[in-house]
Each structure stands twice: as structure tokens, then as C-alpha cells.
């Protein structure tokens, strides 16, 4: 939350008192919790053209068209488009010269008296940043974490006011707008796991950076985007899919990363669990915030975009997370799907999981961490590594874990938690991302033999990762 943020009442009143802003509120699922703020503070006649709630599905379909899922992005976009177009059609002639029209909408599933379902929703605003300007749009997906319906509705109202205020007064600074969305709230009440800016007011915005910012600000534990840079909402993308995740820094993507994904995918897809589920398999590359930190303990936005570009060149979906511990990644994934889950990692990373020092914050220590990690039959697909000192290839079969952990390792291995991978090209094991990056910065063409051809093309065309070298040239 901003240190000197306006409170919700002040924001609603400033919107009402601004003669530019005029529009519609359409809310489904938790009462009219956003627009009521504008009515309560006074002066709403200067802002609210219409307020409505089409709760009945038949009524909603008659207005916005049919939809497979009512709490969805497609329903939200239909609501925004319909209401904004109506405002312009009905009001432009009379007041278009001096008015910035907007349409705010949300469709949510708050806690019901039956309980049990996920409490989440879609919220957005389509608006003009100047009179008769082309439309702009902000979409967000929220998870409501309060235990009571009334508290969830209250939190939604606050987020909605923050979004309307942000569109009206902060659209020139999308990062500040993003930061302000949880003013008067906390991440313990609301999580925002997707945001998308589009349209005339945001022509220079890269939504991948906005996704990163969500995680940096603690608005969400994870954010996601596709190969074309489009932002994705994790629960919708993961819904009813078997998930295979490979974690790495991807600085840059090498042939080893791609071989690990290929071998893990082969074993994952052939497993009895995945075959029995008959679910589509989604492969995802995950970057943690820890892997993005530079020597200065900060995140370089351009370096992040360079990594995103090489992953995109390989046609891969990217998850950015704050889950430095593997068991936290597991908890996130098992919340997203009931289908099989696999995590691909190198044997060195597996060895790290058996170091007890990583689990001092857990009451149950290493046993609790593995219990959380391997719930719901999650499996680790373990890629071999070359021991530089001995020249030996290390794998699950010959891995030497720390003293005192042998019985635990044997138990987990025998129950099938670890699936050993092999490579058809052992020479790949001598490739290390740091060596690739060093060669690139030295302008030594040997790096081109260490990364996939599509990555070579992307790096050369966009000069990725080479700016430091060029600056020092």
C-alpha cells in the first residue's frame, strides 16, 4: 500500500468531483460493492450514468451474450464492450466534447453460504484518457482471501474504487497505478494474479513487465505470460491440465534446458497417471524472483525481458514466481489443477533439497518440506549432471546425499517420487549457462553451438544479453 495513499472515500469523491469522468458500473456476484462507494460519498450524479447487476443468467445472456463460464475473462470483456459502446452511442452527441466516458465491470464468485468454491473474480475498466480519445482498458483477476462474504465484498469495493481512480488519474504512470490497487488493503485479503493494460493510453506498456511487477510488489505469488507476450491468468490456463514445470534462470536458454524439458516431457506423458487422466499436458518454464536478482540484489527489467524473449523464441509459456522453495511451488500448482504434476530439475538441485539448513523456518524441517512438495503424487523428473572435478555423470542412481538423509532419499526414490532422466547427447552436460553468457560477452562465437538455433536468431536479431558488452566496447 502507498505510504501516503488517499483513502477509498477520498478517491471516490475525487472521481465524482471531476467533470471529465462519466460512465457505467456493471457488477455481478458480490452486490454493487464498487458503485456504492460513489453513491455514499456524494456527487455521484456527476459520474454515474448507470449502475446495474444482471444476476440472473438468462438476463445476463440476453444482455451480454451466452458464455460457458460466467466468472471469466470473456464474460468481463463482453460486459465492458457492451456498456462502453452504449455510453458512446447514447451520450457522445450531448457531452462527448468534454467527457471521458468509461465502463467499469466485475464478475466474481464470492463466498456463498454453501462455501467450498474458489473465491475469485475478474474486474476491469474501459475508458477514454481524453475526450473522444480511442478507448483504453485495464483488466485484473483477483483472489479473495477473507473468510467471510461481507469482508470479501468490502475488499472488492476498495479494489474497484482504486481501479476507477487509477484509470482516471494515474494512467500516465502504470506502475504507480498498479501499486495503488491495494491501497487500504493488504495481500492477506486480496491477491491480484493478472493485470493487462491495453489501448491508446498504454501504447508503450509491456505487460510482461507489469506481470513481473505484480510479483515484485507482493500483489501475487506468481504471474504468467505466453510466447507472444500475452498475459495469462494461471488458474484458467492450468484448469484441468497436467502440468510439467522446469525451473531455471534461463540466462540464457541453452540446449541443456531444452533437452531436460524434452526428456522430462517424454517420461511425464508416458507415466500411468498422465495416461489415465487423459488431460492435456502444459509445459511451463518458471523463473523465480531469486533467479532474477542481480549482484546489486535488484531486478534489471531489460535483463528480465531478454530472458522472456529467448523463452518466447522457443515457443514456451513462462511463470514468474516468488516461490523460492519447491514446496511452495508445489502448493501453488496443486491449487491450480487436480491432474498430475511434474517438476523437471537437475540432479544438483535435487541434492540441494536434502540440505536441512534450507528448512529452519518449518516446524517439521526437511520432513515437512518433502511432505508438502510431494503431495498428490507430484513427481520430480531428475536430469543428470557432469561432475567437472571427476568427469563422472551424476544421476538419481549414484547420487550421494548428505549424511543422515540416506534413508529418506531411499524411501522417496522407492515410492517413485524421483524419475531419473537420461540424455542421448552426453556432450550437452558440459554446457553451463554462465559459460554461454561469458562467451557472448567476449563475442566468442562458440556460444552459438550451446543454444538452440531459434535462440541464436533471437539473440542476434534483438542483441539480447549483449548490452553490457556493447557498453564496455
GIZIBEL-V555910 format. One record per residue. N is the residue number from 1. SS is DSSP state (H for helix, E for strand, L for the rest). PHI is phi in degrees with one decimal (* if undefined). PSI is psi as a letter, one per 40 degrees, with the letter a starting at -180 (* if undefined). Layout:
N,SS,PHI,PSI
N,SS,PHI,PSI
This chain:
1,L,*,i
2,L,-63.1,i
3,L,-63.1,d
4,L,-114.3,f
5,L,-68.8,i
6,L,-65.0,i
7,L,-81.7,i
8,H,-62.6,d
9,H,-62.0,d
10,H,-62.3,d
11,H,-64.2,d
12,H,-61.4,d
13,H,-67.6,d
14,H,-63.0,d
15,H,-63.4,d
16,H,-61.4,d
17,H,-86.0,e
18,L,-86.8,h
19,L,-69.0,e
20,L,-75.2,d
21,E,-92.8,h
22,E,-153.2,h
23,E,-174.2,a
24,E,-118.2,i
25,E,-118.8,h
26,E,-126.9,h
27,E,-130.6,h
28,E,-131.8,h
29,L,121.6,d
30,L,-143.9,f
31,L,79.9,i
32,L,-90.6,g
33,L,-75.4,d
34,L,-83.5,d
35,H,-64.8,d
36,H,-63.5,d
37,H,-61.3,d
38,H,-71.5,d
39,H,-72.2,d
40,H,-68.6,d
41,H,-81.3,e
42,L,94.6,i
43,L,79.2,e
44,H,-66.4,d
45,H,-61.6,d
46,H,-83.2,e
47,L,-124.3,d
48,E,-94.4,h
49,E,-79.7,d
50,E,-160.8,i
51,E,-132.7,h
52,E,-152.0,i
53,L,-141.8,h
54,L,-91.7,g
55,L,-71.5,d
56,L,-67.0,h
57,H,-62.9,d
58,H,-64.7,d
59,H,-64.4,d
60,H,-60.3,d
61,H,-63.0,d
62,H,-64.5,d
63,H,-87.7,d
64,H,-109.7,e
65,L,92.9,i
66,L,-73.8,i
67,L,-151.3,i
68,L,-69.1,d
69,L,-131.2,h
70,L,-83.8,d
71,L,-99.0,g
72,L,-154.5,i
73,H,-63.2,d
74,H,-62.4,d
75,H,-66.1,d
76,H,-59.6,d
77,H,-64.0,d
78,H,-64.2,d
79,H,-63.6,d
80,H,-62.8,d
81,H,-62.5,d
82,H,-61.8,d
83,H,-69.6,d
84,H,-66.4,d
85,H,-62.3,d
86,H,-62.7,d
87,H,-58.9,d
88,H,-66.3,d
89,H,-60.1,d
90,H,-85.3,d
91,H,-120.2,e
92,H,-62.6,d
93,H,-60.6,d
94,H,-76.9,d
95,H,-139.3,e
96,L,-63.5,d
97,L,-66.3,d
98,L,-128.3,e
99,L,-121.1,i
100,E,-101.6,h
101,E,-75.0,i
102,E,-145.6,i
103,E,-134.6,h
104,E,-103.9,i
105,E,-147.4,i
106,E,-146.9,i
107,E,-138.1,h
108,E,-134.6,i
109,E,-117.8,g
110,L,-83.1,i
111,L,-63.3,h
112,L,-96.7,i
113,L,-67.5,d
114,L,-79.5,d
115,L,71.6,a
116,L,97.6,d
117,L,-89.0,i
118,L,-68.8,h
119,L,-98.7,h
120,E,-155.4,i
121,E,-172.9,i
122,E,-110.7,h
123,E,-141.8,i
124,E,-163.9,i
125,E,-143.8,h
126,E,-106.8,h
127,E,-153.4,i
128,E,-104.1,h
129,L,-83.6,e
130,L,-150.7,i
131,L,-58.1,h
132,L,59.4,e
133,L,-73.1,i
134,L,-58.8,i
135,E,-71.8,i
136,E,-126.1,i
137,E,-147.9,i
138,E,-125.8,h
139,E,-118.0,h
140,E,-136.9,i
141,E,-117.3,h
142,E,-120.8,i
143,E,-114.2,h
144,E,-96.9,h
145,L,-105.3,e
146,L,-66.0,i
147,L,-82.0,d
148,L,-108.9,i
149,H,-58.3,d
150,H,-63.5,d
151,H,-68.5,d
152,H,-62.5,d
153,H,-62.0,d
154,H,-61.4,d
155,H,-63.7,d
156,H,-60.7,d
157,H,-60.0,d
158,H,-66.8,d
159,H,-60.5,d
160,H,-62.7,d
161,H,-62.1,d
162,H,-59.7,d
163,H,-69.4,d
164,H,-62.7,d
165,H,-62.0,d
166,H,-61.0,d
167,H,-62.9,d
168,H,-77.7,d
169,H,-123.7,e
170,L,-123.9,e
171,L,-64.4,d
172,L,-71.3,e
173,L,-131.1,g
174,H,-57.5,d
175,H,-65.9,d
176,H,-65.5,d
177,H,-59.9,d
178,H,-61.9,d
179,H,-60.3,d
180,H,-78.5,e
181,L,-63.7,d
182,L,-105.7,e
183,L,-55.5,h
184,L,72.5,e
185,L,-134.7,a
186,L,-144.3,i
187,L,-67.8,e
188,L,-75.8,e
189,L,-110.9,d
190,E,-136.4,h
191,E,-119.3,h
192,E,-113.0,h
193,E,-107.7,e
194,E,-155.2,h
195,E,-142.1,i
196,E,-140.4,h
197,E,-105.8,h
198,E,-150.8,i
199,E,98.5,a
200,H,-60.1,d
201,H,-74.4,e
202,H,-127.3,f
203,L,-62.3,d
204,L,-98.1,e
205,L,-87.5,h
206,L,-99.7,h
207,H,-67.0,e
208,H,-67.1,d
209,H,-67.7,d
210,H,-66.1,d
211,H,-63.9,d
212,H,-59.8,d
213,H,-63.1,d
214,H,-54.3,d
215,H,-73.9,d
216,H,-59.1,d
217,L,-79.2,e
218,L,79.2,e
219,L,-70.5,d
220,L,-152.7,i
221,L,-80.1,e
222,E,-155.9,i
223,E,-140.4,i
224,E,-142.8,i
225,E,-148.6,i
226,L,-93.8,a
227,L,-60.2,d
228,L,-91.2,e
229,L,87.4,e
230,L,-72.6,h
231,E,-75.6,i
232,E,-125.4,i
233,L,-98.4,h
234,H,-52.3,d
235,H,-65.4,d
236,H,-73.5,d
237,H,-71.3,d
238,H,-82.6,e
239,L,-55.3,h
240,L,57.8,f
241,L,-117.8,i
242,E,-81.1,h
243,E,-118.8,h
244,E,-120.6,h
245,E,-116.3,h
246,E,-114.1,h
247,E,-97.3,h
248,L,-173.4,i
249,L,-87.4,d
250,L,53.2,f
251,L,-123.7,g
252,L,-101.1,a
253,L,-70.0,h
254,L,-116.8,i
255,H,-63.9,d
256,H,-65.8,d
257,H,-57.0,d
258,H,-72.1,d
259,H,-68.9,d
260,H,-60.3,d
261,H,-63.7,d
262,H,-63.4,d
263,H,-66.3,d
264,H,-65.5,d
265,H,-63.0,d
266,H,-59.6,d
267,H,-69.6,d
268,H,-63.7,d
269,H,-66.1,d
270,H,-85.5,e
271,L,-68.8,i
272,H,-58.3,d
273,H,-64.7,d
274,H,-69.9,d
275,H,-61.3,d
276,H,-68.2,d
277,H,-71.9,d
278,L,58.3,f
279,L,-90.6,i
280,L,-61.0,i
281,E,-100.9,h
282,E,-112.6,h
283,E,-100.9,h
284,E,-133.9,h
285,E,-102.0,h
286,E,-110.3,h
287,E,-117.0,h
288,E,-89.1,i
289,H,-58.2,d
290,H,-60.5,d
291,H,-72.5,e
292,H,-92.9,e
293,E,-70.2,h
294,L,-86.2,a
295,L,-61.4,d
296,L,-88.2,e
297,L,60.9,f
298,L,-132.9,i
299,E,-102.0,h
300,L,-87.4,h
301,H,-57.3,d
302,H,-69.3,d
303,H,-63.0,d
304,H,-61.7,d
305,H,-65.3,d
306,H,-61.6,d
307,H,-64.4,d
308,H,-61.6,d
309,H,-67.6,d
310,H,-73.3,d
311,H,-67.9,d
312,H,-64.5,d
313,H,-61.0,d
314,L,-90.6,e
315,L,72.3,f
316,L,-106.2,i
317,E,-83.8,i
318,E,-118.4,h
319,E,-115.2,h
320,E,-104.4,h
321,E,-137.5,i
322,L,-106.7,f
323,L,-95.6,g
324,L,-64.8,d
325,L,-87.1,h
326,H,-62.9,d
327,H,-67.7,d
328,H,-72.5,d
329,H,-61.8,d
330,H,-59.8,d
331,H,-61.6,d
332,H,-64.1,d
333,H,-66.4,d
334,H,-70.5,e
335,H,-77.6,d
336,H,-82.7,d
337,L,-150.1,i
338,L,-100.9,e
339,L,-85.0,i
340,L,-58.4,i
341,E,-131.4,h
342,E,-131.4,i
343,E,-122.8,h
344,E,-92.4,h
345,E,-152.7,i
346,E,-78.4,i
347,H,-63.1,d
348,H,-66.1,d
349,H,-64.4,d
350,H,-61.1,d
351,H,-59.3,d
352,H,-60.8,d
353,L,-65.8,e
354,L,-98.0,e
355,L,-93.1,h
356,H,-62.4,d
357,H,-62.5,e
358,H,-77.0,e
359,H,-121.0,f
360,L,-66.7,e
361,L,-86.4,e
362,L,-100.2,h
363,L,-56.3,d
364,L,-92.5,e
365,H,57.3,a
366,H,-64.1,d
367,H,-65.8,d
368,H,-64.9,d
369,H,-62.3,d
370,H,-70.1,d
371,H,-61.3,d
372,H,-72.2,d
373,H,-63.9,d
374,L,-101.8,f
375,H,-64.7,i
376,H,56.6,f
377,H,63.5,f
378,L,-59.6,h
379,E,-123.5,i
380,E,-102.4,h
381,E,-102.6,h
382,E,-105.3,h
383,E,-91.1,i
384,L,-70.4,i
385,E,-141.2,i
386,E,-94.6,h
387,L,-80.8,h
388,L,-60.5,d
389,L,-69.7,d
390,L,-106.8,e
391,L,78.4,e
392,L,-81.8,i
393,E,-88.8,h
394,E,-93.8,h
395,L,-146.7,a
396,L,-61.0,d
397,L,-71.1,d
398,L,-116.4,e
399,L,-66.2,h
400,L,-105.8,h
401,L,-90.5,i
402,L,-56.8,i
403,L,-56.1,h
404,L,91.6,e
405,L,-108.2,e
406,H,-62.1,d
407,H,-64.5,d
408,H,-64.3,d
409,H,-60.6,d
410,H,-62.5,d
411,H,-61.8,d
412,H,-66.3,d
413,H,-67.3,d
414,H,-68.1,d
415,L,-79.2,e
416,L,89.4,e
417,L,-71.2,d
418,E,-111.0,h
419,E,-114.9,h
420,E,-71.9,h
421,L,-111.0,i
422,L,-125.5,i
423,L,-118.6,i
424,L,-80.7,e
425,L,-130.2,g
426,H,-56.3,d
427,H,-62.5,d
428,H,-63.5,d
429,H,-67.8,e
430,H,-87.6,e
431,L,-91.3,h
432,L,-125.9,h
433,H,-52.5,d
434,H,-62.9,d
435,H,-65.6,d
436,H,-63.3,d
437,H,-63.9,d
438,H,-60.2,d
439,H,-64.4,d
440,H,-61.9,d
441,H,-68.5,d
442,L,-82.8,e
443,L,61.9,f
444,L,-90.9,h
445,H,-64.9,e
446,H,-59.5,d
447,H,-61.4,d
448,H,-65.9,d
449,H,-83.6,e
450,L,-103.2,e
451,L,-127.4,i
452,L,-60.6,i
453,H,-57.4,d
454,H,-67.5,d
455,H,-73.2,d
456,H,-55.9,d
457,H,-62.3,d
458,H,-66.3,d
459,H,-64.0,d
460,H,-71.5,d
461,H,-69.1,d
462,H,-105.0,e
463,L,56.0,f
464,L,-72.1,i
465,L,63.2,e
466,L,-105.7,e
467,H,-65.6,d
468,H,-62.8,d
469,H,-64.3,d
470,H,-67.0,d
471,H,-66.9,d
472,H,-92.8,e
473,L,-69.7,*
